Amino acid sequence: SVPEALMHGAGGVKGAVVISGGFSESGPSGRALEKEIKEIARRQGTRIIGPNCMGIYDTVSKVDTFFVPPDRAARPVRGGVSIISQSGSFAVTAMDELAAEGVGVARVVSYGNKADVNESDCLDFLAQDEATTAVALYIEAVEDGRRFVEAAARCAAVKPVMAVKVGRAGPAVAAARSHTGAMAGRYEVYRAAFRKAGIIELNGYEEFISGCKAFGMAARSTGKRVMIITDGGGMGVGIADACYALGLDAAPLDKDTAEDLKAA
């Protein structure tokens, strides 16, 4: 029914969110169907997000196409972090956790199989978006690597861009293909692309959430100096090691501050 629905929008509908599954992620017949809706969209000038996606959750325009109800997955309040995710469930889970932590978002786009709109289109938009102060990506595969690096570099030049790359090797590659039809490619190539574009690479979901919290709850830092506050010395030493490895300066407190703390 999706091709027919798109054709009904000819001349009047500028954008469509196709949440339905059963396209390129499902095999040859699904790939043919996805090619058909892509051709329809191109012919009549309609941009498509999806198929096989959640679509858009936007605290600026108040658009919410996520079909999981708020009592099952909470919606974050308005904030500055925008999330671009190939996976709908990843986006929903992140939104639910960020809402529980009180961290706001600007825009969330779950783009699924990206028959049309992809991560590069989203990065071009978010680079110029005044409501977005930082961008976090979940990526399974990128088809046009050159365009992605150029779009990411433009965005990273004006605001922090973070990314989690999944489907790195072995069974995960096949899992990505069955999930969104993605051909994952060599992880080393992605690492090099992230480095060239100025993207902060994150490892897994927990770092993704930490990155969103760091840029969503605090002002952007202007230097490398860090003060560590901890209730145990051992934890402080470990954190100091981590700071050193990342090029941060966990400098000792000046004498007056140290004396003030001792007195307290």
C-alpha angles and dihedrals in degrees: 000000000000097000090049092048091051092050090053087060094056112138095004110053117072097179138024134191110208107196094170121113127211098085131107092334090064102055142267098329090048091050090053090051091049090050089052095053090045091055092047091051093048092047095053100032099249119146116219132207109197145323106217095024147107094239122204137355107179124176091188100056093022091234112151119175094161103124096202103099119242092248088061097039119018120225118231120235121247115295141140106269118095121199126209112190133174087199121068095199091051090053093046093048092048091049092050093051095044090050090053090050092048093244115145131216134204103205135353120197121187103188103175115184092004097218085170121349111054140175092278092056089050093048091051089053096044093048088067096035112113091197092061119078098168136013129217121191134196108199132185098169141347120210102190103044097177093053091046093053091048093048093044092048091052090050095043090052091067104028138011115278120195128184142190114202115200131180090057101154148341118002092359090069091057090044091055091050092053092044103052102352089257123163098212104201129195115327093215089063091054092049090053091047092051091050093049093049094047094246119157105232116220126197112225137320098308093056089045090057091043090052092050090049093047094052095033099052105033138053115257110269121239100202147021101257117117132187115203118211114189140153092223132049096219093057089049092053091050092049090048089054091051091049092050091050089054094049095254122141112233090187122187117257118261117257097257094051091047091051092048090053092048090052091052 
